[in-house]
Amino acid sequence: VTELMDEVACLSDSTSEEHSLSSYTSESFDDNASIVTVIRLVNDAVDNVESEVSNMDKEQRRNSPG
């Protein structure tokens, strides 16, 4: 990413373009971080549900006649 930023800095003479680009990339990094956080939360929730379901299955098998 830094190489890309250096290239853009060389190509663009105006500092405003450079600034808007750097603010845009930092925003997209924040978005990626929040997306990763959401994915982790969802995975944790899925793991919890799966473990609860498997525990319920064990209880049912233990309580079922036969």
All heavy atoms as TSV, in Angstrom:
chain	resi	resn	atom	element	x	y	z
A	1	VAL	N	N	0.842	-1.200	0.000
A	1	VAL	CA	C	0.000	0.000	0.000
A	1	VAL	C	C	0.874	1.246	0.000
A	1	VAL	O	O	0.581	2.198	-0.693
A	1	VAL	CB	C	-0.932	0.016	1.234
A	1	VAL	CG1	C	-1.744	1.288	1.281
A	1	VAL	CG2	C	-1.832	-1.198	1.204
A	2	THR	N	N	1.975	1.233	0.747
A	2	THR	CA	C	2.822	2.426	0.783
A	2	THR	C	C	3.436	2.691	-0.581
A	2	THR	O	O	3.609	3.836	-0.970
A	2	THR	CB	C	3.937	2.261	1.831
A	2	THR	OG1	O	4.592	1.014	1.601
A	2	THR	CG2	C	3.383	2.299	3.232
A	3	GLU	N	N	3.781	1.636	-1.328
A	3	GLU	CA	C	4.329	1.836	-2.674
A	3	GLU	C	C	3.301	2.535	-3.554
A	3	GLU	O	O	3.624	3.454	-4.302
A	3	GLU	CB	C	4.718	0.495	-3.298
A	3	GLU	CG	C	5.922	-0.155	-2.640
A	3	GLU	CD	C	6.178	-1.548	-3.154
A	3	GLU	OE1	O	5.548	-1.955	-4.139
A	3	GLU	OE2	O	7.020	-2.231	-2.555
A	4	LEU	N	N	2.057	2.110	-3.469
A	4	LEU	CA	C	0.988	2.744	-4.235
A	4	LEU	C	C	0.853	4.208	-3.849
A	4	LEU	O	O	0.737	5.066	-4.720
A	4	LEU	CB	C	-0.335	2.011	-3.981
A	4	LEU	CG	C	-1.561	2.597	-4.684
A	4	LEU	CD1	C	-1.503	2.291	-6.168
A	4	LEU	CD2	C	-2.834	2.043	-4.083
A	5	MET	N	N	0.910	4.488	-2.550
A	5	MET	CA	C	0.801	5.872	-2.101
A	5	MET	C	C	1.956	6.705	-2.639
A	5	MET	O	O	1.769	7.841	-3.038
A	5	MET	CB	C	0.806	5.933	-0.561
A	5	MET	CG	C	-0.399	5.277	0.072
A	5	MET	SD	S	-1.926	6.149	-0.250
A	5	MET	CE	C	-1.696	7.555	0.824
A	6	ASP	N	N	3.161	6.131	-2.667
A	6	ASP	CA	C	4.313	6.857	-3.194
A	6	ASP	C	C	4.121	7.148	-4.678
A	6	ASP	O	O	4.414	8.242	-5.153
A	6	ASP	CB	C	5.603	6.044	-2.985
A	6	ASP	CG	C	5.995	5.986	-1.517
A	6	ASP	OD1	O	5.485	6.823	-0.741
A	6	ASP	OD2	O	6.796	5.107	-1.160
A	7	GLU	N	N	3.627	6.153	-5.423
A	7	GLU	CA	C	3.379	6.367	-6.847
A	7	GLU	C	C	2.390	7.487	-7.054
A	7	GLU	O	O	2.599	8.378	-7.870
A	7	GLU	CB	C	2.826	5.087	-7.492
A	7	GLU	CG	C	3.897	4.080	-7.858
A	7	GLU	CD	C	3.328	2.902	-8.612
A	7	GLU	OE1	O	2.378	3.108	-9.390
A	7	GLU	OE2	O	3.826	1.803	-8.407
A	8	VAL	N	N	1.301	7.455	-6.309
A	8	VAL	CA	C	0.277	8.486	-6.453
A	8	VAL	C	C	0.850	9.846	-6.079
A	8	VAL	O	O	0.576	10.847	-6.742
A	8	VAL	CB	C	-0.956	8.144	-5.585
A	8	VAL	CG1	C	-1.943	9.311	-5.568
A	8	VAL	CG2	C	-1.630	6.888	-6.112
A	9	ALA	N	N	1.675	9.880	-5.031
A	9	ALA	CA	C	2.271	11.142	-4.617
A	9	ALA	C	C	3.148	11.702	-5.729
A	9	ALA	O	O	3.173	12.907	-5.961
A	9	ALA	CB	C	3.081	10.940	-3.338
A	10	CYS	N	N	3.869	10.842	-6.429
A	10	CYS	CA	C	4.720	11.298	-7.525
A	10	CYS	C	C	3.874	11.781	-8.705
A	10	CYS	O	O	4.210	12.754	-9.355
A	10	CYS	CB	C	5.638	10.163	-7.999
A	10	CYS	SG	S	6.903	9.721	-6.793
A	11	LEU	N	N	2.783	11.077	-8.983
A	11	LEU	CA	C	1.969	11.419	-10.148
A	11	LEU	C	C	1.187	12.706	-9.925
A	11	LEU	O	O	1.094	13.538	-10.818
A	11	LEU	CB	C	0.982	10.279	-10.460
A	11	LEU	CG	C	1.618	8.999	-11.019
A	11	LEU	CD1	C	0.564	7.913	-11.135
A	11	LEU	CD2	C	2.266	9.256	-12.369
A	12	SER	N	N	0.626	12.883	-8.741
A	12	SER	CA	C	-0.227	14.046	-8.503
A	12	SER	C	C	0.602	15.189	-7.930
A	12	SER	O	O	1.352	15.007	-6.976
A	12	SER	CB	C	-1.368	13.690	-7.550
A	12	SER	OG	O	-0.848	13.472	-6.261
A	13	ASP	N	N	0.440	16.367	-8.523
A	13	ASP	CA	C	1.160	17.540	-8.032
A	13	ASP	C	C	0.390	18.215	-6.911
A	13	ASP	O	O	0.979	18.847	-6.037
A	13	ASP	CB	C	1.390	18.545	-9.179
A	13	ASP	CG	C	2.402	18.009	-10.166
A	13	ASP	OD1	O	3.255	17.198	-9.742
A	13	ASP	OD2	O	2.335	18.376	-11.346
A	14	SER	N	N	-0.942	18.079	-6.912
A	14	SER	CA	C	-1.749	18.798	-5.920
A	14	SER	C	C	-1.773	18.016	-4.615
A	14	SER	O	O	-1.990	16.812	-4.598
A	14	SER	CB	C	-3.167	19.014	-6.449
A	14	SER	OG	O	-3.813	17.775	-6.601
A	15	THR	N	N	-1.554	18.714	-3.507
A	15	THR	CA	C	-1.542	18.053	-2.205
A	15	THR	C	C	-2.957	17.705	-1.752
A	15	THR	O	O	-3.141	16.797	-0.954
A	15	THR	CB	C	-0.885	18.960	-1.153
A	15	THR	OG1	O	-1.556	20.219	-1.169
A	15	THR	CG2	C	0.587	19.146	-1.446
A	16	SER	N	N	-3.965	18.405	-2.271
A	16	SER	CA	C	-5.348	18.120	-1.862
A	16	SER	C	C	-5.750	16.721	-2.344
A	16	SER	O	O	-6.391	15.977	-1.614
A	16	SER	CB	C	-6.307	19.174	-2.407
A	16	SER	OG	O	-6.257	19.185	-3.819
A	17	GLU	N	N	-5.368	16.371	-3.567
A	17	GLU	CA	C	-5.668	15.026	-4.071
A	17	GLU	C	C	-4.992	13.987	-3.192
A	17	GLU	O	O	-5.590	12.992	-2.811
A	17	GLU	CB	C	-5.173	14.869	-5.509
A	17	GLU	CG	C	-6.096	15.448	-6.553
A	17	GLU	CD	C	-5.557	15.219	-7.948
A	17	GLU	OE1	O	-4.929	14.175	-8.173
A	17	GLU	OE2	O	-5.762	16.092	-8.807
A	18	GLU	N	N	-3.743	14.225	-2.893
A	18	GLU	CA	C	-2.981	13.294	-2.074
A	18	GLU	C	C	-3.653	13.123	-0.715
A	18	GLU	O	O	-3.808	12.024	-0.202
A	18	GLU	CB	C	-1.573	13.853	-1.905
A	18	GLU	CG	C	-0.551	12.826	-1.480
A	18	GLU	CD	C	0.830	13.451	-1.403
A	18	GLU	OE1	O	1.148	14.287	-2.259
A	18	GLU	OE2	O	1.554	13.094	-0.459
A	19	HIS	N	N	-4.083	14.249	-0.125
A	19	HIS	CA	C	-4.718	14.206	1.197
A	19	HIS	C	C	-6.036	13.436	1.125
A	19	HIS	O	O	-6.307	12.592	1.977
A	19	HIS	CB	C	-4.963	15.628	1.698
A	19	HIS	CG	C	-5.681	15.669	3.015
A	19	HIS	ND1	N	-5.093	15.271	4.189
A	19	HIS	CD2	C	-6.955	16.026	3.317
A	19	HIS	CE1	C	-5.969	15.382	5.166
A	19	HIS	NE2	N	-7.101	15.840	4.671
A	20	SER	N	N	-6.848	13.695	0.101
A	20	SER	CA	C	-8.138	13.016	0.005
A	20	SER	C	C	-7.921	11.523	-0.200
A	20	SER	O	O	-8.653	10.702	0.343
A	20	SER	CB	C	-8.974	13.599	-1.137
A	20	SER	OG	O	-8.324	13.372	-2.374
A	21	LEU	N	N	-6.891	11.162	-0.943
A	21	LEU	CA	C	-6.604	9.745	-1.155
A	21	LEU	C	C	-6.197	9.080	0.150
A	21	LEU	O	O	-6.693	8.002	0.481
A	21	LEU	CB	C	-5.497	9.572	-2.194
A	21	LEU	CG	C	-5.171	8.120	-2.495
A	21	LEU	CD1	C	-6.249	7.508	-3.371
A	21	LEU	CD2	C	-3.819	7.974	-3.150
A	22	SER	N	N	-5.314	9.736	0.916
A	22	SER	CA	C	-4.859	9.130	2.160
A	22	SER	C	C	-6.016	9.019	3.152
A	22	SER	O	O	-6.134	8.019	3.863
A	22	SER	CB	C	-3.705	9.920	2.762
A	22	SER	OG	O	-4.126	11.228	3.067
A	23	SER	N	N	-6.907	10.001	3.190
A	23	SER	CA	C	-8.053	9.907	4.102
A	23	SER	C	C	-8.988	8.807	3.635
A	23	SER	O	O	-9.561	8.081	4.442
A	23	SER	CB	C	-8.796	11.235	4.186
A	23	SER	OG	O	-9.385	11.542	2.943
A	24	TYR	N	N	-9.125	8.649	2.312
A	24	TYR	CA	C	-9.981	7.581	1.788
A	24	TYR	C	C	-9.427	6.211	2.175
A	24	TYR	O	O	-10.170	5.353	2.640
A	24	TYR	CB	C	-10.089	7.688	0.267
A	24	TYR	CG	C	-10.734	6.480	-0.363
A	24	TYR	CD1	C	-12.111	6.287	-0.273
A	24	TYR	CD2	C	-9.969	5.531	-1.026
A	24	TYR	CE1	C	-12.713	5.176	-0.836
A	24	TYR	CE2	C	-10.565	4.421	-1.585
A	24	TYR	CZ	C	-11.929	4.248	-1.494
A	24	TYR	OH	O	-12.512	3.145	-2.047
A	25	THR	N	N	-8.122	6.011	2.021
A	25	THR	CA	C	-7.549	4.703	2.343
A	25	THR	C	C	-7.675	4.416	3.837
A	25	THR	O	O	-7.965	3.288	4.219
A	25	THR	CB	C	-6.073	4.619	1.915
A	25	THR	OG1	O	-5.380	5.729	2.451
A	25	THR	CG2	C	-5.938	4.598	0.415
A	26	SER	N	N	-7.493	5.429	4.681
A	26	SER	CA	C	-7.620	5.178	6.120
A	26	SER	C	C	-9.065	4.813	6.457
A	26	SER	O	O	-9.313	3.949	7.287
A	26	SER	CB	C	-7.161	6.387	6.926
A	26	SER	OG	O	-8.030	7.466	6.708
A	27	GLU	N	N	-10.029	5.456	5.782
A	27	GLU	CA	C	-11.430	5.102	6.011
A	27	GLU	C	C	-11.698	3.665	5.591
A	27	GLU	O	O	-12.377	2.927	6.285
A	27	GLU	CB	C	-12.351	6.044	5.237
A	27	GLU	CG	C	-12.525	7.407	5.885
A	27	GLU	CD	C	-13.315	8.361	5.018
A	27	GLU	OE1	O	-14.006	7.896	4.089
A	27	GLU	OE2	O	-13.233	9.570	5.261
A	28	SER	N	N	-11.151	3.259	4.447
A	28	SER	CA	C	-11.404	1.895	3.990
A	28	SER	C	C	-10.751	0.891	4.936
A	28	SER	O	O	-11.303	-0.188	5.166
A	28	SER	CB	C	-10.898	1.701	2.554
A	28	SER	OG	O	-9.499	1.842	2.509
A	29	PHE	N	N	-9.593	1.239	5.499
A	29	PHE	CA	C	-8.973	0.355	6.494
A	29	PHE	C	C	-9.889	0.223	7.715
A	29	PHE	O	O	-10.070	-0.860	8.245
A	29	PHE	CB	C	-7.608	0.892	6.932
A	29	PHE	CG	C	-6.517	0.629	5.930
A	29	PHE	CD1	C	-5.577	1.595	5.652
A	29	PHE	CD2	C	-6.434	-0.591	5.273
A	29	PHE	CE1	C	-4.568	1.358	4.719
A	29	PHE	CE2	C	-5.434	-0.836	4.347
A	29	PHE	CZ	C	-4.504	0.135	4.071
A	30	ASP	N	N	-10.491	1.326	8.154
A	30	ASP	CA	C	-11.428	1.277	9.284
A	30	ASP	C	C	-12.608	0.379	8.947
A	30	ASP	O	O	-13.046	-0.424	9.768
A	30	ASP	CB	C	-11.918	2.675	9.630
A	30	ASP	CG	C	-10.830	3.516	10.265
A	30	ASP	OD1	O	-9.797	2.930	10.660
A	30	ASP	OD2	O	-10.997	4.740	10.362
A	31	ASP	N	N	-13.130	0.508	7.714
A	31	ASP	CA	C	-14.248	-0.333	7.289
A	31	ASP	C	C	-13.848	-1.802	7.350
A	31	ASP	O	O	-14.593	-2.634	7.854
A	31	ASP	CB	C	-14.681	0.026	5.864
A	31	ASP	CG	C	-15.398	1.366	5.804
A	31	ASP	OD1	O	-15.749	1.877	6.885
A	31	ASP	OD2	O	-15.611	1.877	4.699
A	32	ASN	N	N	-12.663	-2.108	6.832
A	32	ASN	CA	C	-12.208	-3.498	6.851
A	32	ASN	C	C	-12.101	-4.009	8.278
A	32	ASN	O	O	-12.512	-5.139	8.558
A	32	ASN	CB	C	-10.844	-3.622	6.151
A	32	ASN	CG	C	-10.959	-3.465	4.655
A	32	ASN	OD1	O	-12.047	-3.584	4.090
A	32	ASN	ND2	N	-9.839	-3.221	4.004
A	33	ALA	N	N	-11.588	-3.199	9.179
A	33	ALA	CA	C	-11.451	-3.618	10.570
A	33	ALA	C	C	-12.820	-3.895	11.178
A	33	ALA	O	O	-12.999	-4.896	11.875
A	33	ALA	CB	C	-10.714	-2.552	11.372
A	34	SER	N	N	-13.783	-3.031	10.906
A	34	SER	CA	C	-15.119	-3.243	11.477
A	34	SER	C	C	-15.765	-4.475	10.861
A	34	SER	O	O	-16.457	-5.229	11.555
A	34	SER	CB	C	-16.002	-2.013	11.271
A	34	SER	OG	O	-16.146	-1.730	9.897
A	35	ILE	N	N	-15.543	-4.705	9.564
A	35	ILE	CA	C	-16.088	-5.902	8.923
A	35	ILE	C	C	-15.496	-7.151	9.560
A	35	ILE	O	O	-16.214	-8.104	9.876
A	35	ILE	CB	C	-15.812	-5.873	7.403
A	35	ILE	CG1	C	-16.685	-4.801	6.742
A	35	ILE	CG2	C	-16.076	-7.229	6.774
A	35	ILE	CD1	C	-16.296	-4.497	5.320
A	36	VAL	N	N	-14.186	-7.141	9.776
A	36	VAL	CA	C	-13.529	-8.291	10.411
A	36	VAL	C	C	-14.097	-8.517	11.804
A	36	VAL	O	O	-14.361	-9.649	12.210
A	36	VAL	CB	C	-12.000	-8.075	10.459
A	36	VAL	CG1	C	-11.338	-9.093	11.357
A	36	VAL	CG2	C	-11.424	-8.133	9.058
A	37	THR	N	N	-14.319	-7.420	12.536
A	37	THR	CA	C	-14.888	-7.537	13.889
A	37	THR	C	C	-16.266	-8.175	13.830
A	37	THR	O	O	-16.577	-9.078	14.617
A	37	THR	CB	C	-14.978	-6.153	14.549
A	37	THR	OG1	O	-13.676	-5.555	14.542
A	37	THR	CG2	C	-15.487	-6.258	15.970
A	38	VAL	N	N	-17.099	-7.730	12.894
A	38	VAL	CA	C	-18.449	-8.288	12.759
A	38	VAL	C	C	-18.371	-9.773	12.419
A	38	VAL	O	O	-19.096	-10.588	12.997
A	38	VAL	CB	C	-19.240	-7.524	11.681
A	38	VAL	CG1	C	-20.520	-8.256	11.330
A	38	VAL	CG2	C	-19.535	-6.110	12.149
A	39	ILE	N	N	-17.472	-10.133	11.506
A	39	ILE	CA	C	-17.334	-11.543	11.119
A	39	ILE	C	C	-16.939	-12.381	12.333
A	39	ILE	O	O	-17.474	-13.467	12.549
A	39	ILE	CB	C	-16.312	-11.682	9.983
A	39	ILE	CG1	C	-16.889	-11.084	8.693
A	39	ILE	CG2	C	-15.921	-13.142	9.784
A	39	ILE	CD1	C	-15.899	-11.013	7.564
A	40	ARG	N	N	-16.013	-11.863	13.136
A	40	ARG	CA	C	-15.595	-12.605	14.337
A	40	ARG	C	C	-16.764	-12.773	15.294
A	40	ARG	O	O	-16.964	-13.852	15.860
A	40	ARG	CB	C	-14.449	-11.873	15.032
A	40	ARG	CG	C	-13.130	-12.067	14.333
A	40	ARG	CD	C	-11.988	-11.477	15.132
A	40	ARG	NE	N	-10.740	-11.584	14.391
A	40	ARG	CZ	C	-9.768	-10.701	14.469
A	40	ARG	NH1	N	-9.873	-9.659	15.253
A	40	ARG	NH2	N	-8.667	-10.866	13.764
A	41	LEU	N	N	-17.543	-11.706	15.491
A	41	LEU	CA	C	-18.705	-11.798	16.384
A	41	LEU	C	C	-19.696	-12.829	15.868
A	41	LEU	O	O	-20.232	-13.633	16.634
A	41	LEU	CB	C	-19.384	-10.429	16.508
A	41	LEU	CG	C	-18.608	-9.370	17.289
A	41	LEU	CD1	C	-19.313	-8.018	17.184
A	41	LEU	CD2	C	-18.494	-9.783	18.750
A	42	VAL	N	N	-19.952	-12.822	14.569
A	42	VAL	CA	C	-20.891	-13.778	13.990
A	42	VAL	C	C	-20.365	-15.199	14.165
A	42	VAL	O	O	-21.116	-16.100	14.545
A	42	VAL	CB	C	-21.127	-13.461	12.492
A	42	VAL	CG1	C	-21.882	-14.589	11.809
A	42	VAL	CG2	C	-21.889	-12.149	12.354
A	43	ASN	N	N	-19.081	-15.404	13.903
A	43	ASN	CA	C	-18.496	-16.741	14.071
A	43	ASN	C	C	-18.619	-17.203	15.513
A	43	ASN	O	O	-18.948	-18.372	15.767
A	43	ASN	CB	C	-17.026	-16.737	13.642
A	43	ASN	CG	C	-16.879	-16.723	12.135
A	43	ASN	OD1	O	-17.807	-17.066	11.404
A	43	ASN	ND2	N	-15.715	-16.330	11.661
A	44	ASP	N	N	-18.369	-16.319	16.462
A	44	ASP	CA	C	-18.510	-16.670	17.881
A	44	ASP	C	C	-19.950	-17.065	18.181
A	44	ASP	O	O	-20.204	-18.065	18.865
A	44	ASP	CB	C	-18.101	-15.495	18.778
A	44	ASP	CG	C	-16.584	-15.286	18.769
A	44	ASP	OD1	O	-15.887	-16.175	18.248
A	44	ASP	OD2	O	-16.136	-14.243	19.265
A	45	ALA	N	N	-20.900	-16.292	17.672
A	45	ALA	CA	C	-22.314	-16.595	17.919
A	45	ALA	C	C	-22.675	-17.950	17.322
A	45	ALA	O	O	-23.360	-18.757	17.961
A	45	ALA	CB	C	-23.195	-15.501	17.314
A	46	VAL	N	N	-22.195	-18.216	16.115
A	46	VAL	CA	C	-22.474	-19.505	15.473
A	46	VAL	C	C	-21.880	-20.644	16.293
A	46	VAL	O	O	-22.534	-21.671	16.513
A	46	VAL	CB	C	-21.928	-19.516	14.022
A	46	VAL	CG1	C	-21.961	-20.922	13.445
A	46	VAL	CG2	C	-22.726	-18.562	13.154
A	47	ASP	N	N	-20.662	-20.468	16.762
A	47	ASP	CA	C	-20.032	-21.500	17.600
A	47	ASP	C	C	-20.868	-21.751	18.849
A	47	ASP	O	O	-21.093	-22.901	19.237
A	47	ASP	CB	C	-18.618	-21.081	18.000
A	47	ASP	CG	C	-17.659	-21.155	16.821
A	47	ASP	OD1	O	-18.028	-21.785	15.808
A	47	ASP	OD2	O	-16.563	-20.578	16.926
A	48	ASN	N	N	-21.340	-20.682	19.489
A	48	ASN	CA	C	-22.154	-20.834	20.696
A	48	ASN	C	C	-23.433	-21.601	20.392
A	48	ASN	O	O	-23.808	-22.516	21.127
A	48	ASN	CB	C	-22.503	-19.462	21.280
A	48	ASN	CG	C	-21.295	-18.789	21.905
A	48	ASN	OD1	O	-20.310	-19.444	22.231
A	48	ASN	ND2	N	-21.361	-17.477	22.058
A	49	VAL	N	N	-24.096	-21.238	19.300
A	49	VAL	CA	C	-25.349	-21.908	18.942
A	49	VAL	C	C	-25.086	-23.383	18.647
A	49	VAL	O	O	-25.829	-24.259	19.096
A	49	VAL	CB	C	-26.006	-21.206	17.730
A	49	VAL	CG1	C	-27.145	-22.043	17.183
A	49	VAL	CG2	C	-26.487	-19.818	18.123
A	50	GLU	N	N	-24.015	-23.660	17.899
A	50	GLU	CA	C	-23.719	-25.055	17.552
A	50	GLU	C	C	-23.434	-25.878	18.803
A	50	GLU	O	O	-23.901	-27.008	18.922
A	50	GLU	CB	C	-22.525	-25.120	16.594
A	50	GLU	CG	C	-22.879	-24.710	15.181
A	50	GLU	CD	C	-21.676	-24.705	14.256
A	50	GLU	OE1	O	-20.543	-24.842	14.757
A	50	GLU	OE2	O	-21.876	-24.570	13.048
A	51	SER	N	N	-22.697	-25.316	19.746
A	51	SER	CA	C	-22.396	-26.079	20.957
A	51	SER	C	C	-23.672	-26.292	21.767
A	51	SER	O	O	-23.887	-27.372	22.330
A	51	SER	CB	C	-21.332	-25.368	21.793
A	51	SER	OG	O	-21.808	-24.130	22.267
A	52	GLU	N	N	-24.548	-25.278	21.817
A	52	GLU	CA	C	-25.816	-25.445	22.533
A	52	GLU	C	C	-26.661	-26.524	21.882
A	52	GLU	O	O	-27.251	-27.370	22.556
A	52	GLU	CB	C	-26.587	-24.120	22.558
A	52	GLU	CG	C	-26.034	-23.124	23.556
A	52	GLU	CD	C	-26.799	-21.814	23.539
A	52	GLU	OE1	O	-27.971	-21.816	23.117
A	52	GLU	OE2	O	-26.224	-20.797	23.940
A	53	VAL	N	N	-26.716	-26.521	20.545
A	53	VAL	CA	C	-27.516	-27.520	19.834
A	53	VAL	C	C	-26.956	-28.914	20.083
A	53	VAL	O	O	-27.709	-29.862	20.336
A	53	VAL	CB	C	-27.543	-27.199	18.318
A	53	VAL	CG1	C	-28.095	-28.369	17.528
A	53	VAL	CG2	C	-28.373	-25.944	18.066
A	54	SER	N	N	-25.645	-29.077	20.044
A	54	SER	CA	C	-25.067	-30.401	20.279
A	54	SER	C	C	-25.333	-30.850	21.713
A	54	SER	O	O	-25.604	-32.030	21.956
A	54	SER	CB	C	-23.565	-30.399	19.981
A	54	SER	OG	O	-22.883	-29.588	20.912
A	55	ASN	N	N	-25.312	-29.924	22.671
A	55	ASN	CA	C	-25.650	-30.267	24.051
A	55	ASN	C	C	-27.104	-30.699	24.161
A	55	ASN	O	O	-27.425	-31.672	24.864
A	55	ASN	CB	C	-25.397	-29.073	24.983
A	55	ASN	CG	C	-23.906	-28.843	25.216
A	55	ASN	OD1	O	-23.105	-29.734	24.997
A	55	ASN	ND2	N	-23.569	-27.648	25.655
A	56	MET	N	N	-28.002	-30.014	23.453
A	56	MET	CA	C	-29.414	-30.390	23.472
A	56	MET	C	C	-29.593	-31.778	22.866
A	56	MET	O	O	-30.376	-32.587	23.365
A	56	MET	CB	C	-30.252	-29.353	22.699
A	56	MET	CG	C	-30.458	-28.047	23.461
A	56	MET	SD	S	-31.048	-26.677	22.451
A	56	MET	CE	C	-32.455	-27.410	21.651
A	57	ASP	N	N	-28.862	-32.075	21.789
A	57	ASP	CA	C	-28.941	-33.401	21.169
A	57	ASP	C	C	-28.512	-34.472	22.163
A	57	ASP	O	O	-29.161	-35.514	22.294
A	57	ASP	CB	C	-28.052	-33.466	19.923
A	57	ASP	CG	C	-28.665	-32.715	18.748
A	57	ASP	OD1	O	-29.850	-32.350	18.847
A	57	ASP	OD2	O	-27.948	-32.505	17.750
A	58	LYS	N	N	-27.444	-34.230	22.887
A	58	LYS	CA	C	-26.964	-35.200	23.879
A	58	LYS	C	C	-28.021	-35.425	24.963
A	58	LYS	O	O	-28.285	-36.556	25.361
A	58	LYS	CB	C	-25.656	-34.718	24.515
A	58	LYS	CG	C	-24.460	-34.790	23.590
A	58	LYS	CD	C	-23.236	-34.191	24.261
A	58	LYS	CE	C	-22.119	-33.988	23.253
A	58	LYS	NZ	N	-21.052	-33.137	23.793
A	59	GLU	N	N	-28.632	-34.333	25.434
A	59	GLU	CA	C	-29.675	-34.443	26.460
A	59	GLU	C	C	-30.843	-35.276	25.941
A	59	GLU	O	O	-31.362	-36.137	26.642
A	59	GLU	CB	C	-30.170	-33.047	26.862
A	59	GLU	CG	C	-29.178	-32.254	27.683
A	59	GLU	CD	C	-29.014	-32.808	29.087
A	59	GLU	OE1	O	-30.011	-33.286	29.651
A	59	GLU	OE2	O	-27.889	-32.771	29.602
A	60	GLN	N	N	-31.263	-35.009	24.703
A	60	GLN	CA	C	-32.391	-35.735	24.141
A	60	GLN	C	C	-32.067	-37.222	24.028
A	60	GLN	O	O	-32.892	-38.077	24.329
A	60	GLN	CB	C	-32.774	-35.172	22.764
A	60	GLN	CG	C	-33.551	-33.864	22.845
A	60	GLN	CD	C	-33.930	-33.332	21.489
A	60	GLN	OE1	O	-33.374	-33.743	20.482
A	60	GLN	NE2	N	-34.875	-32.407	21.458
A	61	ARG	N	N	-30.860	-37.539	23.570
A	61	ARG	CA	C	-30.473	-38.942	23.426
A	61	ARG	C	C	-30.453	-39.625	24.804
A	61	ARG	O	O	-30.854	-40.769	24.936
A	61	ARG	CB	C	-29.091	-39.046	22.764
A	61	ARG	CG	C	-29.196	-38.989	21.252
A	61	ARG	CD	C	-27.877	-39.327	20.593
A	61	ARG	NE	N	-27.532	-38.237	19.669
A	61	ARG	CZ	C	-26.428	-37.544	19.713
A	61	ARG	NH1	N	-25.520	-37.782	20.640
A	61	ARG	NH2	N	-26.193	-36.593	18.855
A	62	ARG	N	N	-29.993	-38.904	25.813
A	62	ARG	CA	C	-29.909	-39.462	27.151
A	62	ARG	C	C	-31.309	-39.707	27.726
A	62	ARG	O	O	-31.551	-40.675	28.423
A	62	ARG	CB	C	-29.117	-38.499	28.061
A	62	ARG	CG	C	-28.579	-39.153	29.308
A	62	ARG	CD	C	-27.738	-38.191	30.134
A	62	ARG	NE	N	-26.595	-37.661	29.389
A	62	ARG	CZ	C	-26.157	-36.411	29.472
A	62	ARG	NH1	N	-26.754	-35.541	30.259
A	62	ARG	NH2	N	-25.110	-36.005	28.770
A	63	ASN	N	N	-32.268	-38.783	27.406
A	63	ASN	CA	C	-33.611	-38.878	27.977
A	63	ASN	C	C	-34.532	-39.764	27.154
A	63	ASN	O	O	-35.591	-40.157	27.630
A	63	ASN	CB	C	-34.232	-37.478	28.098
A	63	ASN	CG	C	-33.477	-36.613	29.103
A	63	ASN	OD1	O	-32.793	-37.142	29.983
A	63	ASN	ND2	N	-33.585	-35.305	28.956
A	64	SER	N	N	-34.163	-40.052	25.911
A	64	SER	CA	C	-35.088	-40.802	25.058
A	64	SER	C	C	-35.095	-42.274	25.454
A	64	SER	O	O	-34.048	-42.844	25.769
A	64	SER	CB	C	-34.668	-40.682	23.590
A	64	SER	OG	O	-33.404	-41.269	23.392
A	65	PRO	N	N	-36.268	-42.911	25.432
A	65	PRO	CA	C	-36.331	-44.332	25.791
A	65	PRO	C	C	-35.709	-45.192	24.713
A	65	PRO	O	O	-35.872	-44.916	23.525
A	65	PRO	CB	C	-37.834	-44.595	25.916
A	65	PRO	CG	C	-38.466	-43.536	25.070
A	65	PRO	CD	C	-37.549	-42.337	25.129
A	66	GLY	N	N	-34.984	-46.195	25.087
A	66	GLY	CA	C	-34.388	-47.082	24.098
A	66	GLY	C	C	-32.929	-47.167	24.363
A	66	GLY	O	O	-32.217	-47.939	23.841
